[in-house]
Amino acid sequence: MGVNSRVVFGQDVAAPSVPAARGLGRHLGLSGRLFLLTVAFVAFIEVLIYVPTVANYRRMWLSDRIAAAQVAALVLDAAPDQRVSESLAQRLLAGVGARAIVVQGNGTRRLLSDETVPDAVSDHIDLRNEDLIESIRGVARTLMADGTRPIRVIGHGRDGFDLVEILIDCLPVRDAVTAFAIQLALSSLAIAAAVAGLIFLVLQRAIVRPVRRLVHNITEFAQDPEAAAGVIVPSRRTDEIGHAEVALAQMETALARELREKRHLADLGLSVSKINHELRNLLTTAQLLSDRLDGVADPLVQRVAPRLVATLDRAIRFCEETLAYGRATERNPNRRLVPLAPILAEQADLSGRERDSDIVIRAVCPNGLQICVDPDQFSRALANIVRNAVQALAPPGPGYEAVTRADPTITIEARRIGTGTMVLITDNGPGLPARAREHLFSPFKGASRPGGTGLGLAIASELIQLNGGTLSLDETPVGTRFRIVIPDPVG
C-alpha cells in the first residue's frame, strides 16, 4: 500500500484513546478484528514493497538520463575538432533534459553546455556507489527539494568513457517520481483492497463462521443442557475446528447424560428420603413395642426378643444415616485453633457403646496440643470412625462365639508431625475385609458388616477434606488403623 494509505491507516489506529480503542475492539467482534489485522498485514507488506519500488524508479530514471547523455557525448566525440554548433548542442541537451553534460575518458574531460554552469547544486547523486538505503534517502531529498538549484548526477561510462556527469533541474525528477508514486499508490491500493477482501472472505468462511456456529451452539446448549437436540453435529472438517466440534459434541453428550442422571438421582433421593422418614417412624414404634417383650417370661420370647431389638436398632440406624447423608451439603468449616484433648476425650461418650460394654476407648494427647479445625465437624468425623470401630469390636448378638483375643480396645492418639497434626484411631478388632477396602470411603459401598450403609466413613472423609486434611487407612497386621492428618494454618 502507498505512503498516503499508510498515513491514513496509522491515523485510524493511533487517534482514539486507549479506552475508546478497547471499546472498539469489543464491538468489532472476531470478524472485524480479522479484517483489521488483514488490512494491517497487507499494508505492511505493501509498504515494504512500495518504498524500494519508488527508489528503484528514481534510479532507473536517472540512469536513463545518464545513458542519453552518453549518446550525446558520442555525437560530440564524432564531431570535427569535437565541437558542435550551438543549435546542435541545444538539441542534444534538450534530448537529455540536462543543463550540462560532462564526459571523462582517455585522460580528457569534455563539457557540453549552452549556459554558464552554476557553482552550487541542491543534491549530488553518484549512481556508481548508491545502495538501496541511500537510494531511499535520495527519494526523500528529491521530493523535498525546493527546485531552485539543479542536481548533479554521476554514472558509469562506456565505449571509451570512464564516467558521465550531468547537471539537470530537480523539478523534472521530482515530477516524474511524484507521478510514479501516485500511480503506484493507486494500483497498490487496488491490489491491497482485492487481496484483503479475498483473505477476509476466506477467513470469514473458513474460521469465523465455524467459530460463530460453535458459540451459537454453546449458547443454545447452556439454555437447556439436558436436551439431546442441543448437541452439536460435527462437520466433516479434519482441521482444528473439526476436532473442536467433535470434542464439543462429546462433552455436550456426556454432560447432558450426566445431568439427566443426576436429576433422576435427585428425584429418587427425595423419594428415598421421604420413605426413610416414614419408615423410621414406623420402626421407632416397633422398637417401643419390642421393649415390652423384656417383661414376658416366655423362654421363646426371651430368646427371640434380643435379636428382634438388634434388628430394629440396625434398621433405625440405617434410616438415620441415610437421611443424614441425603441432607444438604456440609457448610464451609469455621477453622480455628482449638485444644485437641477435649475433642478426643468426648469420643467415649459419642461412640454409641453400651454402658455394660467391655470395649475400652483410650485417648492419648500431649498437653497443650492444638489443632486448626472446625471443632464440631472434626468431632463428628472422629465419632463416625470410632462408632465403626465399636461396631467392629462388638459381638453381633446372642449365641456369637467370640474369637479368643485381647480385651477389645480403641486407641485415639494425637501427635505433632512436621507442619501439621496427626490423629490415629486404632482398634484390635478383626480388621476390614477386602471388599470393604475397595470402596472404603464410598457411600453405600464401603460397609464392612452385614446391614451397614458405609456412610460413616464417607461422611468422615468429607468432613476431614473440608477442614483441609486427609483420611487414610494404614496397613496393620492386626485390627484397623485410620490416619487423619490436619495441616497447620498458613500464615
KOLZA-808314 format. One line per 4 residues: number of its first residue (from 1); their letters; for each residue y, x, z of C-alpha. Coordinates in steps of 0.02 Angstrom, whole numbers, plus 32768, in hexadecimal, padded with zeros to 4 digits. Each point is the difference from the previous one (the first is absolute). Layout:
NUM) A) Y/X/Z | ...
END
This chain:
1) MGVN) 8000/8000/8000 | 80B1/803C/7FDD | 8082/8047/8073 | 8062/7F5E/8006
5) SRVV) 7F64/7FA0/802B | 7FD6/807C/8088 | 80AA/7FE8/8050 | 7FF0/7F43/7FFD
9) FGQD) 7F53/8009/804E | 803E/8074/8089 | 808A/7F85/802B | 7F84/7F71/800F
13) VAAP) 7F9D/805E/8082 | 8086/805B/8061 | 8088/7F7B/800A | 7FB1/7F87/8080
17) SVPA) 7FF8/802F/80B5 | 7F5A/8025/8053 | 7FE6/7F53/804F | 802C/7FAB/7F5B
21) ARGL) 7F88/806F/7FA2 | 7F75/7FD7/807A | 8026/7F47/7FEF | 7FFB/8011/7F43
25) GRHL) 7F58/8056/800B | 7FBA/7F72/8069 | 803C/7F7B/7F83 | 7FC6/805C/7F64
29) GLSG) 7F48/7FFA/8028 | 7F79/806E/7FB8 | 8027/7FD8/7F49 | 80BA/8025/8015
33) RLFL) 7FDE/80A4/8058 | 7F83/8033/7F79 | 8083/7FD8/7F7C | 8085/806A/8056
37) LTVA) 7F87/808F/8017 | 7FCD/7FF5/7F49 | 80B6/8004/7FC8 | 8024/8091/8075
41) FVAF) 7F6D/8068/7FC1 | 8027/7FDC/7F49 | 80B8/8029/801D | 7FD1/80A3/8056
45) IEVL) 7F90/8033/7F6F | 8084/7FCE/7F81 | 8083/806A/805A | 7F8A/8095/7FFD
49) IYVP) 7FEE/7FEA/7F44 | 80B1/7FC6/7FD8 | 8066/8092/8043 | 7F9B/808B/7FAA
53) TVAN) 8001/7F9B/7F5E | 80BF/7FF6/8000 | 800A/80B9/8028 | 7F88/8028/7F72
57) YRRM) 8065/7F95/7F88 | 809F/8061/802D | 7FA5/80A4/7FE5 | 7FBB/7FC7/7F57
61) WLSD) 80AD/7FC2/7FCB | 804D/80A9/8028 | 7F6E/805B/7FAD | 8021/7F9C/7F61
65) RIAA) 80B5/803A/8003 | 7FC5/80B4/8015 | 7F89/7FEC/7F6B | 808D/7FB6/7F96
69) AQVA) 8071/8090/8035 | 7F7D/807C/7FC8 | 7FF9/7FAF/7F54 | 80BD/800F/7FF6
73) ALVL) 7FEF/80B6/8033 | 7F87/801D/7F6F | 8082/7FBA/7F87 | 8081/8074/804D
77) DAAP) 7F88/8094/7FF2 | 7FDF/7FDC/7F48 | 80B8/7FF2/7FD0 | 8056/8096/7FAB
81) DQRV) 8048/8073/8084 | 7FBC/7F81/807D | 809D/7F99/7FEA | 8011/7F49/7FD1
85) SESL) 8093/7F97/7FD1 | 805B/7F9B/8082 | 7FC3/7F5B/7FB8 | 7F4A/803B/8001
89) AQRL) 8012/803E/80B3 | 8042/7F57/8035 | 7F6E/7FA7/7FAA | 7F83/8074/8053
93) LAGV) 804E/7FE8/80AB | 8009/7F43/7FE7 | 7F48/7FFC/7FCE | 7FD3/805A/80A1
97) GARA) 807F/7F9F/8068 | 8044/80A0/804A | 80A9/8051/8015 | 7FBC/80AF/7FE6
101) IVVQ) 7F5C/8056/7FD5 | 7FD2/80AF/8035 | 7F64/805A/7FC3 | 7FC2/80AA/8035
105) GNGT) 7F83/806C/7FA5 | 7FE2/80AE/7FBE | 8084/8043/8077 | 8088/7F91/7FB9
109) RRLL) 8055/7F67/8042 | 804C/7F7F/7F8A | 8073/7F6E/8027 | 801B/7F61/7F9C
113) SDET) 8096/7F9C/803A | 8098/7FA9/7FB8 | 8065/8001/80A0 | 8026/806F/8094
117) VPDA) 7F6C/800D/8077 | 8033/7FC6/80B1 | 7FE6/8077/8091 | 7FBB/7F81/807D
121) VSDH) 7F6D/7F88/7FEC | 7FC5/7F6F/806C | 7F49/8034/7FFF | 7F95/8095/7FCB
125) IDLR) 7F51/7FD2/7FC3 | 7F80/8086/7FD6 | 7F6B/7FA8/7FB1 | 7F9C/80A2/8003
129) NEDL) 7FE9/7FFE/80BE | 8019/7F49/802D | 7F6E/7FB3/8061 | 7FE1/7F49/802D
133) IESI) 8065/8003/80A2 | 8093/8054/7FAE | 7FF4/7F86/7F6F | 8009/7F6C/8078
137) RGVA) 8097/804D/8054 | 804D/8019/7F54 | 7FF0/7F45/7FDD | 8062/7FDC/809D
141) RTLM) 8087/807D/7FCE | 8009/7FB6/7F51 | 8012/7F4D/803E | 8089/8033/807C
145) ADGT) 8062/8072/7F87 | 80B8/7FD1/7FE7 | 7FFB/801D/7F43 | 809B/806E/7FF4
149) RPIR) 7FA7/80A7/7FEC | 7F71/802F/7F8C | 7F4F/8035/802B | 7FB6/80A9/7FD7
153) VIGH) 7F48/7FF9/7FC8 | 7F92/8098/7FDF | 7F55/7FFA/7FAD | 7F7C/806F/7FB1
157) GRDG) 8020/803B/7F4F | 7F88/801D/7F71 | 7FFC/8044/7F4F | 8054/80A1/8037
161) FDLV) 8072/7FB6/8085 | 7FE7/802D/80B8 | 8061/7F6D/8046 | 806D/7F70/7FCA
165) EILI) 8093/7FC5/8064 | 8067/7F62/7FE1 | 809A/7FB4/804E | 7FFC/7F42/7FFC
169) DCLP) 8062/7F73/804F | 7FAE/7FB1/8097 | 8028/7F4C/7FCC | 7F7E/7FF7/7F74
173) VRDA) 7F7C/8047/8073 | 802E/7F88/808C | 8005/7F6A/7F8A | 7F57/802C/7FB5
177) VTAF) 7FAE/801A/80AA | 804E/7F61/8046 | 7FC8/7F97/7F6C | 7F4F/8045/800C
181) AIQL) 7FFC/7FE5/80BD | 8035/7F4A/7FED | 7F83/7FE0/7F75 | 7F75/8054/8064
185) ALSS) 8030/7F9E/809C | 7FF6/7F5A/7FA3 | 7F58/802A/7FB5 | 7FC3/8042/80A8
189) LAIA) 8037/7F5F/8053 | 7F9F/7F9A/7F80 | 7F65/806C/8014 | 800F/8000/80BE
193) AAVA) 8014/7F43/8005 | 7F69/7FE9/7F90 | 7F96/807B/8064 | 8038/7FB9/80A7
197) GLIF) 7FDE/7F4F/7FC4 | 7F52/802C/7FC2 | 7FD5/805F/809F | 8044/7F70/8069
201) LVLQ) 7F98/7F80/7FA0 | 7F64/806B/8012 | 801E/8018/80BB | 8028/7F47/8014
205) RAIV) 7F5D/7FCE/7FAE | 7F91/8089/8046 | 8041/800E/80B2 | 8085/7F82/8035
209) RPVR) 7FA5/7F63/7FCA | 7F5A/8032/8052 | 805B/8031/809F | 805C/7F59/8000
213) RLVH) 7F59/7FAA/7FEB | 7FBD/805E/8097 | 809A/7FD4/8068 | 7FF8/7F49/7FCB
217) NITE) 7F47/7FF6/802C | 801B/8051/80AB | 808D/7F85/8025 | 7F98/7F6A/7FCB
221) FAQD) 7F67/8040/805E | 8067/8018/809F | 802E/7F47/7FFF | 7F49/7FC8/8002
225) PEAA) 7F8E/8096/801F | 7F64/7F96/8019 | 8007/7FB4/7F51 | 7F84/8052/7F8B
229) AGVI) 806C/7FCE/7F6B | 8089/8074/803C | 7F97/809D/7FE4 | 8042/8067/7F6F
233) VPSR) 7F95/800E/7F64 | 7FFF/80B9/7FCC | 802D/8029/7F4E | 7F9D/8076/7F91
237) RTDE) 8076/8091/801E | 7FAE/80A5/802F | 809C/8059/8041 | 8048/8003/80B0
241) IGHA) 8045/7F4F/7FF3 | 7F53/7FC3/7FCD | 7FB6/8059/8097 | 8087/7FB1/806E
245) EVAL) 7FD4/7F52/7FBD | 7F48/801C/8025 | 8026/8041/80AF | 8077/7F6E/8021
249) AQME) 7F7D/7F83/7FC5 | 7F7E/804C/8073 | 8078/8002/8093 | 8038/7F4B/7FE4
253) TALA) 7F4C/7FC6/7FED | 7FCB/8057/80A0 | 809A/7FC4/805E | 7FEB/7F4C/7FC8
257) RELR) 7F4A/8004/8035 | 802B/804E/80A9 | 8089/7F80/8020 | 7F8D/7F70/7FD5
261) EKRH) 7F79/8046/8072 | 807D/801B/808D | 8040/7F4E/7FED | 7F4E/7FBE/8008
265) LADL) 7FDD/806E/8097 | 80A0/7FC5/8054 | 7FCE/7F4B/7FE5 | 7F51/8026/803E
269) GLSV) 8045/805E/8097 | 806D/7F6C/802F | 7F6B/7F8E/7FF5 | 7F94/8078/8067
273) SKIN) 8089/800D/8084 | 8006/7F43/8011 | 7F43/7FF6/800A | 7FFA/808C/8080
277) HELR) 8086/7FAD/8069 | 7F9F/7F5D/8008 | 7F5B/805A/8017 | 8045/8064/8091
281) NLLT) 8034/7F60/8058 | 7F53/7FB6/7FE7 | 7FAC/809E/803E | 8070/8007/8098
285) TAQL) 7FCB/7F50/802E | 7F4A/802F/7FE6 | 8018/8099/806F | 8046/7F93/808C
289) LSDR) 7F6A/7F8E/7FF3 | 7F86/8092/7FFE | 804C/8043/80A2 | 7FBD/7F65/8058
293) LDGV) 7F4F/8033/7FD3 | 800A/808A/8084 | 7FE5/7F7C/8087 | 7F63/7FB8/7FB1
297) ADPL) 7F60/803C/8056 | 7F8F/7FE6/7F6B | 7FAE/80A9/7FD6 | 800E/7FE0/7F44
301) VQRV) 80B9/7FDE/8012 | 8018/809D/8067 | 7FA9/8067/7F7B | 805C/7FB5/7F6B
305) APRL) 80AF/7FEA/804E | 8033/80BB/8002 | 7FD4/8013/7F49 | 805F/7F62/7FD6
309) VATL) 8099/803C/805F | 7FF8/80AD/7FAD | 7FF2/7FAF/7F55 | 8096/7F90/8021
313) DRAI) 8064/8094/8040 | 7FDE/8061/7F5F | 8030/7F6A/7F97 | 80A4/7FE9/805E
317) RFCE) 802A/80B9/7FF3 | 7FDB/7FFA/7F45 | 8079/7F6E/7FEB | 8087/8054/8069
321) ETLA) 7FF3/80A7/7FA4 | 8002/7FAA/7F56 | 809A/7F9C/802F | 8056/809B/8045
325) YGRA) 7FDF/8062/7F60 | 803B/7F70/7F93 | 80AB/7FF5/8051 | 809C/804D/7FB4
329) TERN) 8007/80BB/7FE9 | 8029/806E/8094 | 80B6/801B/802A | 804F/80AA/7FEB
333) PNRR) 7FDC/8069/809B | 8086/802C/807E | 7FCA/80B3/801B | 8041/805C/8098
337) LVPL) 7FC5/8080/807E | 7F9B/7FAA/8088 | 7F8A/8041/8089 | 7F4E/8001/7FBE
341) APIL) 7F9F/7FF8/80A5 | 802A/7F48/802A | 7FCC/7FC8/7F51 | 7F57/8057/8014
345) AEQA) 7FE7/7FBF/80B1 | 8015/7F49/7FCF | 7F76/8009/7F7E | 7F7B/7FE2/8086
349) DLSG) 804C/7F54/8021 | 8017/7FDB/7F46 | 7F52/8035/7FCC | 7FB0/7F55/8016
353) RERD) 7F6F/8042/806C | 7FBC/7F91/8089 | 8026/8027/80B4 | 7F4B/8021/802D
357) SDIV) 7FE9/8070/7F67 | 7FBE/80AF/801D | 806C/8047/7F72 | 8076/8087/8040
361) IRAV) 80A9/8018/7FAA | 8059/80A3/8029 | 80B1/8032/7FCD | 802D/80BA/7FFA
365) CPNG) 80B7/8028/7FE2 | 806F/8093/8036 | 808E/7FD4/8074 | 80A4/7FE0/7FA8
369) LQIC) 7FB5/7FF6/7F51 | 8068/7F91/7F8F | 7FDD/7FB7/7F55 | 8074/7FBA/7F7A
373) VDPD) 7FBA/7F54/7FD9 | 8022/7F48/8010 | 7FA8/7FE6/80A8 | 7FC6/7F4D/7FDC
377) QFSR) 7FB6/802B/7F57 | 7FB0/80A1/803E | 7FB3/7FA5/8096 | 7FB9/7F7B/7F8C
381) ALAN) 7FB4/8085/7F8F | 7FAE/8058/8094 | 7FC2/7F59/8044 | 7FA8/7FD6/7F5C
385) IVRN) 7FA9/80AA/7FFC | 7FCD/7FF5/80B8 | 7FC0/7F4E/7FEA | 7F91/803B/7F72
389) AVQA) 7FBE/808A/8071 | 7FDE/7F83/808D | 7FA3/7F8D/7F88 | 7F99/8094/7FC1
393) LAPP) 7FD0/8030/80B2 | 7FDD/7F50/8040 | 7F4D/7FBB/7FF0 | 7FF5/7F74/7F80
397) GPGY) 7FB6/7F81/807A | 7F70/7FD3/8074 | 7F5B/804E/7FD7 | 8052/8099/7FB4
401) EAVT) 7FA0/80A0/8023 | 8084/8087/8013 | 7FDA/80AD/7FC3 | 7FFE/807F/808D
405) RADP) 80A5/805C/7FFC | 808D/803B/8072 | 8073/7F82/8052 | 8068/7FA6/7F7A
409) TITI) 80A9/8057/7FFE | 809F/7FF5/7F99 | 807A/8091/800C | 80B5/7FF5/7FC4
413) EARR) 8047/80B0/7FFD | 80B0/8034/7FCA | 8043/80AD/7FDC | 808A/805C/7FA3
417) IGTG) 7FD9/804E/7F56 | 8082/8061/7F9E | 808D/7F88/7FD6 | 7FAB/7F61/8039
421) TMVL) 7F8F/7FA7/807C | 7F46/7FE1/7FED | 7F9C/7F77/8056 | 7F40/8002/7FFD
425) ITDN) 7F9B/7F62/8028 | 7F4B/8034/801F | 7F68/7F9A/8034 | 7F4B/8031/801C
429) GPGL) 7FB9/7F69/7FA8 | 7F85/7FF6/7F70 | 8082/8034/7F7F | 8033/7FAC/7F5F
433) PARA) 7F82/7FD3/7F79 | 8017/8046/7F51 | 802D/7F53/7FBB | 8091/7FF1/8079
437) REHL) 8040/80B0/7FD8 | 8013/7FD8/7F47 | 8083/7F78/801F | 8038/8031/80AE
441) FSPF) 80B6/7FC7/7FF4 | 7FE8/7F73/7F83 | 800E/7F4E/8044 | 7F61/7F98/7FFF
445) KGAS) 7F9C/8096/7FBF | 7FFE/8081/808C | 7FA6/7F99/8086 | 7F84/806B/8061
449) RPGG) 7FA6/7F71/805A | 7FB6/7F57/7FCB | 8084/7F77/8005 | 8091/807B/7FFD
453) TGLG) 8095/7FEF/7F8A | 8034/80B6/7FEE | 80B5/7FCD/8020 | 801A/8065/809F
457) LAIA) 8001/80AC/7FAD | 805E/7FBD/7F68 | 808C/7FBF/806F | 8000/80A1/8068
461) SELI) 800D/806C/7F62 | 8092/7F97/7FC0 | 805D/800D/80A6 | 7FE6/80BD/800B
465) QLNG) 803D/8019/7F4E | 809B/7F97/8023 | 8028/8079/808C | 7FF1/8095/7F8D
469) GTLS) 7F56/8039/803E | 7F4D/800A/7FC2 | 7F5D/7FB6/803F | 7F5C/8055/7FD2
473) LDET) 7F4A/800B/8036 | 7FBA/80A7/803D | 7F4F/8038/7FDF | 7FA5/8008/80A6
477) PVGT) 7F46/801B/8028 | 8001/7F73/807F | 806C/7F65/800F | 80A3/7FE1/7FA5
481) RFRI) 80AA/8055/8008 | 80A1/7FC3/7FB0 | 8093/8075/7FEC | 80B7/7FC4/8001
485) VIPD) 808A/807B/7FD1 | 80B6/7FCE/8017 | 8084/807D/7FC2 | 809C/8027/8064
489) PVG) 80A4/7FAE/7FC9 | 8061/8062/7F7C | 80A4/8049/803E
END
